[in-house]
Amino acid sequence: IIERMPGTLFVVATPIGNLEDLSFRALRTLREAQIIAAEDTRRTAKLLAHYEVRCPMVSLREHNEHRETPRLVARLVAGESIALVSDAGTPTIADPGAGLIGAARAQGIRVVPIPGPSAITTALSASGLPAGRFLFLGFAPRSGTARREWLAAASAEPGTVICFEAPHRAQRTLAELRDCVGKRPIIACREITKIHEILVEYTSKDAAIGPGEFTILIGPKTGPDQAENTSKFAPEQLSALMGCLTERQAFNEADALRLVARAAGMDEREVKKTIKKHRISVKQQNK
């Protein structure tokens, strides 16, 4: 009896917009795989048609990954090779697929990454922002406490921050980030690698940015306060974050103060004193 060797799970990065960005290795992998596990088979079908790739597909999205994973692992164990792709870019980065990869590795299946496009590194490379340290925060929660804590985390990070946002929520997210991060630069990258690609600095919360898929970058903290201790905010940043959290009575002052202090790594009394001094200084300057 000849024992059949298990197949391989290929994690294949695909274009984030421009179809010419598919690598030779990725194309060969898609052509040679027995099946393609795609986040959205309709979107992947357009890529396959462009390159005349004829390979059966199965849908593997957030809502069915738990159900489909055992079936796909069984096919891998039986000797088939599977190419995992997302709608765009590198799979599992704010996309489904991690469950399948984890299950395959648990069964001793070989997992091979096929590197390629990523909206994160693509936007970062053209932003002009420091890339030595950055934090990727995925998509902002839609509402509630989770969203407020997400905004606080973005403000607290001393290095460059990167996130994604859907077209219908981009304007709101950019405006709220503008309120929370003080004078730090915000770069809005819309439709990266596509015909209507735009990379602009977002300076005003009232600025119109137009429709499209967004990758948003926030520059790192700068200034003397950060040079002394990178865990502390500048006074104007503390004040802006406090205002962001208490706006429309989202948090009472005590709870907001506690969140700001935790995010900045500071004592609550120190935060309160710093904000008070800053606001007094602003009032005096505006007289």
Secondary structure as a PSIPRED ss2 file (coil, helix, strand):
# PSIPRED VFORMAT (PSIPRED V4.0)

   1 I C   1.000  0.000  0.000
   2 I C   1.000  0.000  0.000
   3 E C   1.000  0.000  0.000
   4 R C   1.000  0.000  0.000
   5 M C   1.000  0.000  0.000
   6 P C   1.000  0.000  0.000
   7 G C   1.000  0.000  0.000
   8 T E   0.000  0.000  1.000
   9 L E   0.000  0.000  1.000
  10 F E   0.000  0.000  1.000
  11 V E   0.000  0.000  1.000
  12 V E   0.000  0.000  1.000
  13 A C   1.000  0.000  0.000
  14 T E   0.000  0.000  1.000
  15 P C   1.000  0.000  0.000
  16 I C   1.000  0.000  0.000
  17 G C   1.000  0.000  0.000
  18 N C   1.000  0.000  0.000
  19 L H   0.000  1.000  0.000
  20 E H   0.000  1.000  0.000
  21 D H   0.000  1.000  0.000
  22 L C   1.000  0.000  0.000
  23 S C   1.000  0.000  0.000
  24 F H   0.000  1.000  0.000
  25 R H   0.000  1.000  0.000
  26 A H   0.000  1.000  0.000
  27 L H   0.000  1.000  0.000
  28 R H   0.000  1.000  0.000
  29 T H   0.000  1.000  0.000
  30 L H   0.000  1.000  0.000
  31 R H   0.000  1.000  0.000
  32 E H   0.000  1.000  0.000
  33 A C   1.000  0.000  0.000
  34 Q C   1.000  0.000  0.000
  35 I E   0.000  0.000  1.000
  36 I E   0.000  0.000  1.000
  37 A E   0.000  0.000  1.000
  38 A E   0.000  0.000  1.000
  39 E C   1.000  0.000  0.000
  40 D C   1.000  0.000  0.000
  41 T H   0.000  1.000  0.000
  42 R H   0.000  1.000  0.000
  43 R H   0.000  1.000  0.000
  44 T H   0.000  1.000  0.000
  45 A H   0.000  1.000  0.000
  46 K H   0.000  1.000  0.000
  47 L H   0.000  1.000  0.000
  48 L H   0.000  1.000  0.000
  49 A H   0.000  1.000  0.000
  50 H H   0.000  1.000  0.000
  51 Y C   1.000  0.000  0.000
  52 E C   1.000  0.000  0.000
  53 V C   1.000  0.000  0.000
  54 R C   1.000  0.000  0.000
  55 C C   1.000  0.000  0.000
  56 P C   1.000  0.000  0.000
  57 M E   0.000  0.000  1.000
  58 V E   0.000  0.000  1.000
  59 S E   0.000  0.000  1.000
  60 L C   1.000  0.000  0.000
  61 R C   1.000  0.000  0.000
  62 E C   1.000  0.000  0.000
  63 H C   1.000  0.000  0.000
  64 N C   1.000  0.000  0.000
  65 E H   0.000  1.000  0.000
  66 H H   0.000  1.000  0.000
  67 R H   0.000  1.000  0.000
  68 E H   0.000  1.000  0.000
  69 T H   0.000  1.000  0.000
  70 P H   0.000  1.000  0.000
  71 R H   0.000  1.000  0.000
  72 L H   0.000  1.000  0.000
  73 V H   0.000  1.000  0.000
  74 A H   0.000  1.000  0.000
  75 R H   0.000  1.000  0.000
  76 L H   0.000  1.000  0.000
  77 V H   0.000  1.000  0.000
  78 A C   1.000  0.000  0.000
  79 G C   1.000  0.000  0.000
  80 E C   1.000  0.000  0.000
  81 S C   1.000  0.000  0.000
  82 I E   0.000  0.000  1.000
  83 A E   0.000  0.000  1.000
  84 L E   0.000  0.000  1.000
  85 V E   0.000  0.000  1.000
  86 S C   1.000  0.000  0.000
  87 D C   1.000  0.000  0.000
  88 A C   1.000  0.000  0.000
  89 G E   0.000  0.000  1.000
  90 T C   1.000  0.000  0.000
  91 P C   1.000  0.000  0.000
  92 T C   1.000  0.000  0.000
  93 I C   1.000  0.000  0.000
  94 A C   1.000  0.000  0.000
  95 D C   1.000  0.000  0.000
  96 P C   1.000  0.000  0.000
  97 G C   1.000  0.000  0.000
  98 A H   0.000  1.000  0.000
  99 G H   0.000  1.000  0.000
 100 L H   0.000  1.000  0.000
 101 I H   0.000  1.000  0.000
 102 G H   0.000  1.000  0.000
 103 A H   0.000  1.000  0.000
 104 A H   0.000  1.000  0.000
 105 R H   0.000  1.000  0.000
 106 A H   0.000  1.000  0.000
 107 Q C   1.000  0.000  0.000
 108 G C   1.000  0.000  0.000
 109 I C   1.000  0.000  0.000
 110 R E   0.000  0.000  1.000
 111 V E   0.000  0.000  1.000
 112 V E   0.000  0.000  1.000
 113 P E   0.000  0.000  1.000
 114 I E   0.000  0.000  1.000
 115 P C   1.000  0.000  0.000
 116 G C   1.000  0.000  0.000
 117 P C   1.000  0.000  0.000
 118 S C   1.000  0.000  0.000
 119 A H   0.000  1.000  0.000
 120 I H   0.000  1.000  0.000
 121 T H   0.000  1.000  0.000
 122 T H   0.000  1.000  0.000
 123 A H   0.000  1.000  0.000
 124 L H   0.000  1.000  0.000
 125 S H   0.000  1.000  0.000
 126 A H   0.000  1.000  0.000
 127 S H   0.000  1.000  0.000
 128 G C   1.000  0.000  0.000
 129 L C   1.000  0.000  0.000
 130 P C   1.000  0.000  0.000
 131 A C   1.000  0.000  0.000
 132 G C   1.000  0.000  0.000
 133 R C   1.000  0.000  0.000
 134 F E   0.000  0.000  1.000
 135 L E   0.000  0.000  1.000
 136 F E   0.000  0.000  1.000
 137 L E   0.000  0.000  1.000
 138 G E   0.000  0.000  1.000
 139 F E   0.000  0.000  1.000
 140 A C   1.000  0.000  0.000
 141 P C   1.000  0.000  0.000
 142 R C   1.000  0.000  0.000
 143 S C   1.000  0.000  0.000
 144 G H   0.000  1.000  0.000
 145 T H   0.000  1.000  0.000
 146 A H   0.000  1.000  0.000
 147 R H   0.000  1.000  0.000
 148 R H   0.000  1.000  0.000
 149 E H   0.000  1.000  0.000
 150 W H   0.000  1.000  0.000
 151 L H   0.000  1.000  0.000
 152 A H   0.000  1.000  0.000
 153 A H   0.000  1.000  0.000
 154 A H   0.000  1.000  0.000
 155 S H   0.000  1.000  0.000
 156 A H   0.000  1.000  0.000
 157 E C   1.000  0.000  0.000
 158 P C   1.000  0.000  0.000
 159 G C   1.000  0.000  0.000
 160 T E   0.000  0.000  1.000
 161 V E   0.000  0.000  1.000
 162 I E   0.000  0.000  1.000
 163 C E   0.000  0.000  1.000
 164 F E   0.000  0.000  1.000
 165 E E   0.000  0.000  1.000
 166 A C   1.000  0.000  0.000
 167 P C   1.000  0.000  0.000
 168 H C   1.000  0.000  0.000
 169 R C   1.000  0.000  0.000
 170 A H   0.000  1.000  0.000
 171 Q H   0.000  1.000  0.000
 172 R H   0.000  1.000  0.000
 173 T H   0.000  1.000  0.000
 174 L H   0.000  1.000  0.000
 175 A H   0.000  1.000  0.000
 176 E H   0.000  1.000  0.000
 177 L H   0.000  1.000  0.000
 178 R H   0.000  1.000  0.000
 179 D H   0.000  1.000  0.000
 180 C H   0.000  1.000  0.000
 181 V C   1.000  0.000  0.000
 182 G C   1.000  0.000  0.000
 183 K C   1.000  0.000  0.000
 184 R C   1.000  0.000  0.000
 185 P C   1.000  0.000  0.000
 186 I E   0.000  0.000  1.000
 187 I E   0.000  0.000  1.000
 188 A E   0.000  0.000  1.000
 189 C E   0.000  0.000  1.000
 190 R E   0.000  0.000  1.000
 191 E C   1.000  0.000  0.000
 192 I C   1.000  0.000  0.000
 193 T C   1.000  0.000  0.000
 194 K C   1.000  0.000  0.000
 195 I C   1.000  0.000  0.000
 196 H C   1.000  0.000  0.000
 197 E C   1.000  0.000  0.000
 198 I E   0.000  0.000  1.000
 199 L E   0.000  0.000  1.000
 200 V E   0.000  0.000  1.000
 201 E E   0.000  0.000  1.000
 202 Y C   1.000  0.000  0.000
 203 T C   1.000  0.000  0.000
 204 S C   1.000  0.000  0.000
 205 K C   1.000  0.000  0.000
 206 D C   1.000  0.000  0.000
 207 A C   1.000  0.000  0.000
 208 A C   1.000  0.000  0.000
 209 I C   1.000  0.000  0.000
 210 G C   1.000  0.000  0.000
 211 P C   1.000  0.000  0.000
 212 G C   1.000  0.000  0.000
 213 E C   1.000  0.000  0.000
 214 F E   0.000  0.000  1.000
 215 T E   0.000  0.000  1.000
 216 I E   0.000  0.000  1.000
 217 L E   0.000  0.000  1.000
 218 I E   0.000  0.000  1.000
 219 G C   1.000  0.000  0.000
 220 P C   1.000  0.000  0.000
 221 K C   1.000  0.000  0.000
 222 T C   1.000  0.000  0.000
 223 G C   1.000  0.000  0.000
 224 P H   0.000  1.000  0.000
 225 D H   0.000  1.000  0.000
 226 Q H   0.000  1.000  0.000
 227 A H   0.000  1.000  0.000
 228 E H   0.000  1.000  0.000
 229 N C   1.000  0.000  0.000
 230 T C   1.000  0.000  0.000
 231 S C   1.000  0.000  0.000
 232 K C   1.000  0.000  0.000
 233 F C   1.000  0.000  0.000
 234 A C   1.000  0.000  0.000
 235 P H   0.000  1.000  0.000
 236 E H   0.000  1.000  0.000
 237 Q H   0.000  1.000  0.000
 238 L H   0.000  1.000  0.000
 239 S H   0.000  1.000  0.000
 240 A H   0.000  1.000  0.000
 241 L H   0.000  1.000  0.000
 242 M H   0.000  1.000  0.000
 243 G H   0.000  1.000  0.000
 244 C H   0.000  1.000  0.000
 245 L H   0.000  1.000  0.000
 246 T H   0.000  1.000  0.000
 247 E H   0.000  1.000  0.000
 248 R H   0.000  1.000  0.000
 249 Q H   0.000  1.000  0.000
 250 A C   1.000  0.000  0.000
 251 F C   1.000  0.000  0.000
 252 N C   1.000  0.000  0.000
 253 E H   0.000  1.000  0.000
 254 A H   0.000  1.000  0.000
 255 D H   0.000  1.000  0.000
 256 A H   0.000  1.000  0.000
 257 L H   0.000  1.000  0.000
 258 R H   0.000  1.000  0.000
 259 L H   0.000  1.000  0.000
 260 V H   0.000  1.000  0.000
 261 A H   0.000  1.000  0.000
 262 R H   0.000  1.000  0.000
 263 A H   0.000  1.000  0.000
 264 A H   0.000  1.000  0.000
 265 G C   1.000  0.000  0.000
 266 M C   1.000  0.000  0.000
 267 D C   1.000  0.000  0.000
 268 E H   0.000  1.000  0.000
 269 R H   0.000  1.000  0.000
 270 E H   0.000  1.000  0.000
 271 V H   0.000  1.000  0.000
 272 K H   0.000  1.000  0.000
 273 K H   0.000  1.000  0.000
 274 T H   0.000  1.000  0.000
 275 I H   0.000  1.000  0.000
 276 K H   0.000  1.000  0.000
 277 K H   0.000  1.000  0.000
 278 H H   0.000  1.000  0.000
 279 R H   0.000  1.000  0.000
 280 I H   0.000  1.000  0.000
 281 S H   0.000  1.000  0.000
 282 V H   0.000  1.000  0.000
 283 K H   0.000  1.000  0.000
 284 Q H   0.000  1.000  0.000
 285 Q H   0.000  1.000  0.000
 286 N C   1.000  0.000  0.000
 287 K C   1.000  0.000  0.000
